[in-house]
Amino acid sequence: MTTLDYILTSNMCRKTEDCGVQKPRTNAEWVRSGKSACDCMSMRSVIAALMLMLVVCLVAPPATAQRGIDINGAIRTGKWNSYKIAVGDFKVVGDWSLAADSLAAAVKKVVTDDLDFHVFFDTIAVNQFYIDVWEIKDLTPDVWARMGADYLVDGTLELKGDDVVVAYRINELHPQVQEMKDEKLRTKHGNIRRIAHMVGDAAVRQIAAEKPFFTTKIAYACAASGRKEVWLCDYDGANAMRLTNDQSIALSPCWDRKEDKLLYTTFKHGSAEVWELDIRSGKSRPISAFPGINSAPSISPNNDEIAITLSKDGNPDLYILNRKGEVKRRLTDLPSSIESGASWSPTGQEIIFSSDRTGTPQIYRVDPDGVGITRLTYEGKYNDSPDYSPRGDAIVYVARGEDGDFQVCTIDAKGSDFSQLDQTGSNENPHWSPDGWHVVFCKQVGAKYDLYIMDRFKKKIKKITSDGKSSNPAWQPFAD
């Protein structure tokens, strides 16, 4: 449900549902071992060679790999040339076993999925026709370069007792093969996905010079256990685990900016209160339990203040609390409207929120001291659940269409440059990734609610939950 729908529901009903050294590599073997070129040149080989010339022309890479993406240009136009990257095998070294082989395949798959989803990367698959015609046995960096890759990530995996050692390397393939990064990572068998995410992170950092997010988490509300509780999962939906056991309704998780803590709204005492949960210890404490509604907390970039919706003085309005839960100031004071869904700008100098002060919900901006309220959305009759990009350049929110479905949309920080991200199903509660290039949101299909992630420009989309009962996602911010 949208923020305003949630407040109206909770107000009316208290029970509810519940850089490196050059290492040239040898060229691939072009003819079958033990035969001369002439011996191989049958009519069939000639035809194959002619066909191969066409393939080479189509997949031959540029003379120089792309060195960087114009970030400002990407934001302005939404267009750029993606980094073409291949993920090779992680070969088992030491004693081979089915377990080692399975772990190596898992590392390759996770790294491939990570980089293929990232907005700045396109993964290069094996060109099987090329491999078959030239009878290539070993996918060397030179072969990957011929198949169109600018970069290659591969490595080895070795079992040492209960530990797994993954050694990875990142190669730039043009104008010649050059190793950019190599590192060994060691962990227990059960943490292999995190190691794989760390490899993907290293590729993003090394090649795109961007902060990577593959090891971040997503907090969300889920009713898979029978009641809505706060859950946590990897960014791609793996390793889902329940964090709360309030046995009521838990909603709207919000990340602490520095520690592994969450603020969230809970009805465990009957009315909506905001509690703080320490993820590591599992301990929780009340933050805001004023009479009436306490909901939708948002922590400031400096981690010192909380923007929140309270109805303690009558109407649901925005307030600023300190981290102890004490009221510092009131931001809005309109007797006949609902103000909610606060989200801080990355500088902490602005707060955006939704308000129905003009009759239907729209997105507004206000200074943290409560002055300078400005309306940002005019397109659409119902706009709600805003979230300010950590890059400071965009706002994501949901807009209700003529068919009644909500769609994920973006505008720039001034309210211009409207764009719609997804046009299927009905979508709720969008939230930015920490890099500001991707979003997570809840999609309703029929009676099922699941979480999806999508990039803001190419609109690659990935479903990350399948329980049909997940909503209210919040993506973990980068640690300072």
VEXDREN-2710 file (C-alpha; in Angstrom, 1 decimal):
% VEXDREN-2710
k/r/px/py/pz
1/MET/0.0/0.0/0.0
2/THR/1.1/3.6/-0.5
3/THR/2.1/5.7/2.4
4/LEU/-1.1/7.7/2.6
5/ASP/-3.3/4.6/2.2
6/TYR/-1.4/3.1/5.1
7/ILE/-1.9/6.1/7.4
8/LEU/-5.6/6.2/6.5
9/THR/-5.9/2.5/7.2
10/SER/-4.0/2.6/10.5
11/ASN/-5.9/5.6/11.7
12/MET/-9.3/3.9/11.1
13/CYS/-8.4/0.4/12.2
14/ARG/-5.9/-0.7/14.9
15/LYS/-6.1/-4.5/14.3
16/THR/-5.4/-5.4/10.6
17/GLU/-3.4/-8.1/9.0
18/ASP/-2.1/-9.0/10.0
19/CYS/46.2/-0.8/-11.8
20/GLY/48.5/-3.5/-13.1
21/VAL/51.3/-5.5/-14.7
22/GLN/51.0/-6.5/-18.4
23/LYS/50.7/-10.3/-18.8
24/PRO/50.4/-11.2/-22.5
25/ARG/48.7/-14.5/-23.1
26/THR/49.3/-17.0/-25.8
27/ASN/47.1/-17.0/-28.9
28/ALA/44.5/-19.7/-29.4
29/GLU/45.4/-22.7/-31.5
30/TRP/43.8/-22.2/-34.8
31/VAL/44.2/-25.6/-36.5
32/ARG/43.7/-29.2/-35.2
33/SER/46.8/-30.5/-33.4
34/GLY/48.9/-32.8/-35.5
35/LYS/47.6/-31.6/-38.9
36/SER/48.8/-28.9/-41.2
37/ALA/46.6/-26.1/-42.4
38/CYS/46.4/-27.6/-45.9
39/ASP/45.3/-31.0/-44.5
40/CYS/42.5/-29.3/-42.7
41/MET/41.3/-27.2/-45.7
42/SER/38.6/-29.5/-47.0
43/MET/35.7/-27.9/-48.8
44/ARG/33.8/-28.1/-45.6
45/SER/36.6/-26.2/-43.8
46/VAL/36.6/-23.5/-46.5
47/ILE/32.9/-22.9/-46.2
48/ALA/33.3/-22.8/-42.4
49/ALA/36.2/-20.4/-42.7
50/LEU/34.1/-18.1/-44.9
51/MET/31.3/-18.2/-42.4
52/LEU/33.7/-17.5/-39.6
53/MET/35.0/-14.4/-41.4
54/LEU/31.5/-13.0/-41.1
55/VAL/31.3/-13.9/-37.4
56/VAL/34.7/-12.3/-36.7
57/CYS/33.6/-9.1/-38.4
58/LEU/30.5/-9.0/-36.2
59/VAL/32.2/-9.8/-32.9
60/ALA/35.6/-8.2/-33.4
61/PRO/36.1/-5.6/-30.6
62/PRO/37.2/-2.0/-30.9
63/ALA/40.9/-1.3/-30.8
64/THR/40.7/0.2/-27.3
65/ALA/38.4/-0.8/-24.4
66/GLN/36.1/1.8/-23.1
67/ARG/37.9/3.8/-20.4
68/GLY/35.0/5.4/-18.6
69/ILE/31.4/6.5/-18.7
70/ASP/30.4/10.2/-18.8
71/ILE/28.2/10.2/-15.6
72/ASN/26.7/13.6/-16.3
73/GLY/26.0/12.7/-19.8
74/ALA/24.4/9.4/-18.7
75/ILE/22.1/11.3/-16.3
76/ARG/21.2/13.8/-18.9
77/THR/20.6/11.4/-21.9
78/GLY/20.3/8.0/-20.3
79/LYS/22.6/6.6/-22.9
80/TRP/26.2/5.3/-22.9
81/ASN/28.2/2.4/-24.2
82/SER/28.2/-0.3/-21.5
83/TYR/31.3/-2.1/-20.4
84/LYS/31.5/-5.4/-22.3
85/ILE/32.6/-8.0/-19.7
86/ALA/33.0/-11.7/-19.8
87/VAL/32.9/-14.0/-16.7
88/GLY/35.1/-17.0/-17.3
89/ASP/35.3/-20.3/-15.4
90/PHE/36.5/-20.5/-11.8
91/LYS/38.6/-23.6/-12.1
92/VAL/39.0/-26.1/-9.3
93/VAL/42.6/-26.4/-8.1
94/GLY/44.0/-28.9/-5.6
95/ASP/41.8/-31.9/-4.9
96/TRP/38.8/-32.0/-7.3
97/SER/35.4/-33.0/-5.9
98/LEU/31.8/-32.6/-6.8
99/ALA/31.4/-30.1/-3.9
100/ALA/34.3/-28.0/-5.2
101/ASP/33.0/-28.1/-8.8
102/SER/29.5/-27.0/-7.5
103/LEU/30.9/-24.1/-5.5
104/ALA/33.0/-23.0/-8.5
105/ALA/30.0/-23.0/-10.7
106/ALA/28.0/-21.1/-8.1
107/VAL/30.7/-18.4/-8.0
108/LYS/30.6/-18.0/-11.7
109/LYS/26.8/-17.7/-11.8
110/VAL/26.6/-15.2/-9.0
111/VAL/29.3/-13.0/-10.5
112/THR/27.7/-13.2/-14.0
113/ASP/24.2/-12.4/-12.6
114/ASP/25.6/-9.4/-10.6
115/LEU/27.4/-7.8/-13.5
116/ASP/24.7/-8.5/-16.0
117/PHE/22.2/-6.7/-13.9
118/HIS/24.4/-3.7/-13.3
119/VAL/23.3/-0.7/-15.4
120/PHE/26.9/0.0/-16.6
121/PHE/27.7/-3.6/-17.7
122/ASP/26.7/-6.1/-20.4
123/THR/28.0/-9.6/-20.1
124/ILE/29.4/-11.4/-23.1
125/ALA/28.3/-15.0/-23.6
126/VAL/30.3/-17.7/-25.3
127/ASN/30.0/-17.7/-29.1
128/GLN/29.6/-21.4/-29.5
129/PHE/29.8/-21.3/-33.3
130/TYR/33.1/-19.5/-33.1
131/ILE/34.4/-22.0/-30.6
132/ASP/33.3/-25.0/-32.7
133/VAL/34.6/-23.8/-36.0
134/TRP/38.1/-23.1/-34.6
135/GLU/37.9/-26.2/-32.3
136/ILE/39.0/-24.0/-29.4
137/LYS/39.6/-26.0/-26.2
138/ASP/40.7/-23.3/-23.8
139/LEU/38.9/-19.9/-23.4
140/THR/41.9/-17.7/-23.0
141/PRO/41.7/-13.9/-22.7
142/ASP/42.5/-13.6/-26.3
143/VAL/39.6/-15.8/-27.3
144/TRP/37.2/-13.7/-25.1
145/ALA/38.6/-10.6/-26.8
146/ARG/37.7/-12.0/-30.2
147/MET/34.2/-12.7/-28.9
148/GLY/33.7/-9.1/-28.1
149/ALA/34.7/-8.7/-24.5
150/ASP/36.6/-5.7/-23.2
151/TYR/37.2/-7.2/-19.8
152/LEU/37.4/-10.7/-18.3
153/VAL/36.8/-11.9/-14.8
154/ASP/37.8/-15.4/-13.9
155/GLY/39.8/-17.3/-11.3
156/THR/40.3/-20.5/-9.3
157/LEU/38.6/-22.2/-6.4
158/GLU/40.2/-24.5/-3.8
159/LEU/38.8/-26.3/-0.8
160/LYS/40.9/-26.3/2.3
161/GLY/39.0/-28.2/5.0
162/ASP/35.9/-26.2/5.8
163/ASP/37.2/-23.2/4.0
164/VAL/37.0/-22.1/0.4
165/VAL/39.7/-20.1/-1.2
166/VAL/38.7/-18.1/-4.3
167/ALA/41.4/-16.4/-6.3
168/TYR/40.1/-14.0/-8.9
169/ARG/41.6/-11.8/-11.5
170/ILE/40.3/-9.0/-13.6
171/ASN/41.9/-8.5/-17.1
172/GLU/41.6/-5.7/-19.5
173/LEU/41.7/-7.2/-23.0
174/HIS/42.5/-4.2/-25.2
175/PRO/44.7/-3.1/-26.7
176/GLN/46.5/-6.1/-25.2
177/VAL/45.8/-8.4/-22.3
178/GLN/46.6/-6.6/-19.0
179/GLU/45.9/-7.7/-15.5
180/MET/44.1/-5.0/-13.6
181/LYS/43.4/-6.8/-10.3
182/ASP/44.0/-10.1/-8.6
183/GLU/43.1/-11.1/-5.0
184/LYS/42.5/-14.2/-2.9
185/LEU/39.4/-14.4/-0.7
186/ARG/38.8/-17.1/2.0
187/THR/35.6/-18.0/3.7
188/LYS/33.5/-20.9/4.9
189/HIS/31.4/-23.0/2.4
190/GLY/28.2/-21.3/3.5
191/ASN/29.5/-17.8/2.7
192/ILE/30.4/-18.5/-0.9
193/ARG/27.7/-16.2/-2.3
194/ARG/29.1/-13.3/-0.4
195/ILE/32.6/-14.0/-1.8
196/ALA/31.1/-14.1/-5.3
197/HIS/29.4/-10.7/-4.6
198/MET/32.8/-9.4/-3.5
199/VAL/34.3/-10.4/-6.8
200/GLY/31.5/-8.6/-8.7
201/ASP/32.0/-5.5/-6.4
202/ALA/35.8/-5.5/-7.3
203/ALA/34.9/-5.5/-11.0
204/VAL/32.6/-2.5/-10.6
205/ARG/35.1/-0.7/-8.6
206/GLN/38.1/-1.5/-10.8
207/ILE/36.5/-1.0/-14.2
208/ALA/33.7/1.5/-13.7
209/ALA/35.2/3.4/-10.8
210/GLU/31.8/3.3/-9.1
211/LYS/30.9/2.3/-5.6
212/PRO/29.5/-1.3/-5.8
213/PHE/26.4/-2.6/-4.1
214/PHE/26.4/-6.4/-4.6
215/THR/27.2/-7.1/-0.9
216/THR/24.5/-4.7/0.4
217/LYS/21.2/-5.9/2.0
218/ILE/17.5/-5.1/1.5
219/ALA/15.2/-4.8/4.5
220/TYR/11.5/-5.3/3.9
221/ALA/8.1/-6.4/5.3
222/CYS/7.0/-9.9/4.7
223/ALA/4.0/-12.0/5.9
224/ALA/5.5/-15.4/5.0
225/SER/5.4/-16.4/8.7
226/GLY/1.7/-15.5/9.0
227/ARG/2.1/-12.0/10.3
228/LYS/3.9/-9.0/8.7
229/GLU/7.4/-8.9/10.2
230/VAL/10.7/-7.2/9.1
231/TRP/12.9/-9.4/7.0
232/LEU/16.4/-9.1/5.5
233/CYS/17.9/-10.5/2.3
234/ASP/20.9/-10.0/0.0
235/TYR/20.3/-7.4/-2.7
236/ASP/19.4/-10.2/-5.1
237/GLY/16.9/-11.9/-2.7
238/ALA/19.1/-14.7/-1.5
239/ASN/19.6/-15.6/2.2
240/ALA/16.3/-14.2/3.3
241/MET/15.8/-14.2/7.1
242/ARG/13.2/-12.9/9.5
243/LEU/14.4/-10.2/11.9
244/THR/11.3/-9.4/14.1
245/ASN/8.8/-11.5/15.9
246/ASP/6.3/-8.9/16.9
247/GLN/3.3/-11.1/16.1
248/SER/1.4/-8.1/14.7
249/ILE/2.2/-5.9/11.8
250/ALA/5.7/-4.5/11.1
251/LEU/6.2/-2.0/8.2
252/SER/8.4/0.6/6.7
253/PRO/12.0/-0.4/7.7
254/CYS/14.6/2.4/7.5
255/TRP/18.3/1.9/7.7
256/ASP/20.6/3.6/10.2
257/ARG/23.4/5.4/8.2
258/LYS/26.3/4.1/10.3
259/GLU/25.4/0.9/12.2
260/ASP/23.6/-2.3/11.5
261/LYS/20.3/-1.0/12.9
262/LEU/16.8/-0.4/11.5
263/LEU/13.9/1.8/12.5
264/TYR/10.5/0.4/11.6
265/THR/6.8/0.8/12.3
266/THR/5.1/-1.8/14.5
267/PHE/1.6/-2.4/15.8
268/LYS/2.7/-4.8/18.5
269/HIS/1.1/-2.6/21.2
270/GLY/-2.0/-1.9/19.2
271/SER/-1.2/1.4/17.7
272/ALA/1.5/2.4/15.3
273/GLU/4.9/3.0/17.0
274/VAL/8.4/3.3/15.7
275/TRP/11.1/1.0/17.2
276/GLU/14.8/0.6/16.6
277/LEU/16.2/-2.9/16.0
278/ASP/19.9/-3.9/16.3
279/ILE/20.3/-6.5/13.6
280/ARG/23.4/-8.0/15.1
281/SER/22.1/-8.5/18.7
282/GLY/18.4/-8.7/17.9
283/LYS/17.6/-6.2/20.6
284/SER/15.0/-3.5/20.1
285/ARG/13.8/-0.4/21.8
286/PRO/11.0/2.1/21.3
287/ILE/11.9/5.4/19.6
288/SER/8.5/7.0/19.1
289/ALA/5.4/6.0/20.9
290/PHE/3.4/9.2/21.1
291/PRO/-0.4/8.9/21.2
292/GLY/-1.8/8.3/17.8
293/ILE/0.2/7.5/14.7
294/ASN/4.0/7.1/14.7
295/SER/5.1/6.0/11.3
296/ALA/7.4/6.1/8.2
297/PRO/10.7/7.2/9.9
298/SER/13.6/8.5/7.7
299/ILE/17.1/9.1/9.2
300/SER/19.0/12.2/8.2
301/PRO/22.3/11.8/6.2
302/ASN/24.3/12.9/9.3
303/ASN/22.5/10.1/11.3
304/ASP/21.4/12.5/14.0
305/GLU/17.8/13.2/13.2
306/ILE/14.6/11.4/12.2
307/ALA/11.9/12.8/10.0
308/ILE/8.6/11.1/10.9
309/THR/4.8/11.3/10.7
310/LEU/3.1/11.9/14.0
311/SER/-0.6/12.5/14.8
312/LYS/0.0/13.3/18.5
313/ASP/-1.3/16.9/18.0
314/GLY/-4.4/15.9/15.9
315/ASN/-3.6/15.6/12.2
316/PRO/-0.8/13.4/10.7
317/ASP/2.1/15.9/10.2
318/LEU/5.9/15.8/9.8
319/TYR/8.1/16.2/12.8
320/ILE/11.9/16.0/13.4
321/LEU/13.1/13.9/16.3
322/ASN/16.5/13.4/17.7
323/ARG/17.9/9.8/17.9
324/LYS/16.4/9.4/21.4
325/GLY/13.0/10.0/20.0
326/GLU/12.5/13.5/21.4
327/VAL/10.7/16.1/19.3
328/LYS/13.0/18.9/18.1
329/ARG/10.6/20.7/15.8
330/ARG/7.4/20.4/13.7
331/LEU/7.8/20.7/9.9
332/THR/4.1/20.9/8.8
333/ASP/1.0/22.1/10.4
334/LEU/-2.1/21.9/8.3
335/PRO/-5.4/20.9/10.0
336/SER/-7.0/19.1/7.1
337/SER/-4.3/17.2/5.2
338/ILE/-2.0/14.2/5.7
339/GLU/1.8/14.7/5.4
340/SER/3.9/11.5/5.2
341/GLY/6.6/9.6/3.4
342/ALA/9.5/11.9/4.3
343/SER/12.9/11.3/2.6
344/TRP/16.0/13.4/3.1
345/SER/18.2/14.8/0.3
346/PRO/21.8/13.5/0.4
347/THR/23.0/16.9/1.6
348/GLY/20.4/17.0/4.4
349/GLN/19.3/20.4/3.2
350/GLU/15.9/19.2/1.8
351/ILE/13.2/16.8/2.8
352/ILE/10.6/15.6/0.3
353/PHE/7.2/14.2/1.3
354/SER/3.7/13.4/0.1
355/SER/0.7/15.6/1.0
356/ASP/-2.9/15.7/0.0
357/ARG/-3.2/19.4/0.9
358/THR/-4.5/20.1/-2.6
359/GLY/-7.1/17.3/-2.5
360/THR/-5.0/14.4/-3.8
361/PRO/-1.5/13.3/-2.8
362/GLN/1.4/15.1/-4.5
363/ILE/5.1/15.3/-3.9
364/TYR/6.5/18.4/-2.0
365/ARG/9.9/19.7/-0.9
366/VAL/10.6/21.5/2.4
367/ASP/13.7/22.8/4.2
368/PRO/14.6/20.9/7.4
369/ASP/13.4/23.9/9.4
370/GLY/9.9/23.7/7.9
371/VAL/10.1/26.7/5.5
372/GLY/10.0/26.9/1.8
373/ILE/7.4/24.3/1.0
374/THR/7.4/23.7/-2.8
375/ARG/5.2/21.4/-4.9
376/LEU/7.2/19.2/-7.2
377/THR/4.7/17.0/-9.1
378/TYR/1.9/18.2/-11.3
379/GLU/1.6/15.3/-13.8
380/GLY/-0.9/12.8/-12.5
381/LYS/-3.6/13.1/-9.9
382/TYR/-2.2/10.7/-7.2
383/ASN/1.6/10.7/-6.5
384/ASP/3.0/9.1/-3.3
385/SER/5.9/7.4/-1.6
386/PRO/8.8/9.6/-2.7
387/ASP/12.5/8.7/-2.2
388/TYR/15.4/11.0/-2.8
389/SER/18.3/9.6/-4.8
390/PRO/21.6/9.3/-2.9
391/ARG/23.1/11.0/-6.0
392/GLY/20.9/14.0/-5.4
393/ASP/19.7/14.2/-9.0
394/ALA/16.4/12.4/-9.0
395/ILE/13.3/11.4/-7.0
396/VAL/11.5/8.1/-7.4
397/TYR/7.8/7.7/-6.4
398/VAL/4.6/6.0/-7.5
399/ALA/1.9/7.5/-9.6
400/ARG/-1.6/6.1/-10.0
401/GLY/-2.7/5.8/-13.7
402/GLU/-6.1/6.0/-15.2
403/ASP/-6.6/2.2/-14.7
404/GLY/-6.0/2.5/-11.0
405/ASP/-2.6/0.8/-11.0
406/PHE/0.4/2.5/-9.5
407/GLN/3.6/2.8/-11.5
408/VAL/7.2/3.6/-10.5
409/CYS/8.2/7.1/-11.9
410/THR/11.1/9.5/-11.5
411/ILE/11.5/13.2/-11.8
412/ASP/14.6/15.3/-11.3
413/ALA/15.2/17.2/-8.1
414/LYS/13.4/20.3/-9.5
415/GLY/10.3/18.3/-10.5
416/SER/11.1/18.1/-14.2
417/ASP/12.2/15.3/-16.6
418/PHE/9.3/12.9/-15.8
419/SER/10.0/9.2/-16.6
420/GLN/8.1/6.0/-16.0
421/LEU/10.2/3.0/-15.1
422/ASP/7.7/0.0/-15.2
423/GLN/4.4/-0.4/-16.8
424/THR/3.3/-3.8/-15.6
425/GLY/1.2/-4.8/-12.6
426/SER/0.7/-2.3/-9.8
427/ASN/3.8/-1.1/-8.0
428/GLU/4.5/0.4/-4.5
429/ASN/7.1/1.7/-2.2
430/PRO/10.1/2.3/-4.5
431/HIS/13.5/2.9/-2.9
432/TRP/16.9/3.8/-4.4
433/SER/19.9/1.5/-4.3
434/PRO/22.9/3.1/-2.5
435/ASP/24.6/4.0/-5.9
436/GLY/21.5/5.8/-7.2
437/TRP/21.4/3.9/-10.5
438/HIS/18.9/1.2/-9.4
439/VAL/15.6/0.9/-7.5
440/VAL/13.8/-1.8/-5.5
441/PHE/10.0/-1.8/-5.3
442/CYS/7.0/-4.0/-4.6
443/LYS/5.0/-5.3/-7.5
444/GLN/1.4/-6.6/-7.2
445/VAL/0.4/-9.3/-9.7
446/GLY/-3.0/-10.6/-8.9
447/ALA/-3.1/-11.2/-5.2
448/LYS/0.7/-11.6/-4.8
449/TYR/3.2/-9.0/-3.7
450/ASP/6.8/-9.5/-4.5
451/LEU/10.0/-7.4/-4.6
452/TYR/11.7/-6.4/-7.9
453/ILE/14.9/-4.5/-8.6
454/MET/15.4/-2.4/-11.8
455/ASP/18.0/0.0/-13.2
456/ARG/16.7/3.5/-13.9
457/PHE/17.9/3.7/-17.6
458/LYS/18.1/0.4/-19.4
459/LYS/15.3/-0.9/-17.2
460/LYS/16.7/-4.4/-16.7
461/ILE/14.4/-5.9/-14.1
462/LYS/14.8/-8.8/-11.7
463/LYS/12.4/-10.5/-9.3
464/ILE/14.0/-11.1/-6.0
465/THR/11.3/-12.6/-3.8
466/SER/8.7/-15.3/-4.7
467/ASP/6.7/-15.7/-1.5
468/GLY/3.9/-13.4/-2.8
469/LYS/3.8/-11.6/0.6
470/SER/6.7/-9.0/0.5
471/SER/6.5/-5.2/0.5
472/ASN/8.0/-2.0/1.9
473/PRO/11.6/-2.5/0.8
474/ALA/14.5/-0.4/1.9
475/TRP/18.0/-0.8/0.3
476/GLN/21.0/-0.6/2.7
477/PRO/23.0/2.6/2.2
478/PHE/26.7/2.7/1.7
479/ALA/28.7/2.8/5.0
480/ASP/30.5/6.1/5.5
END
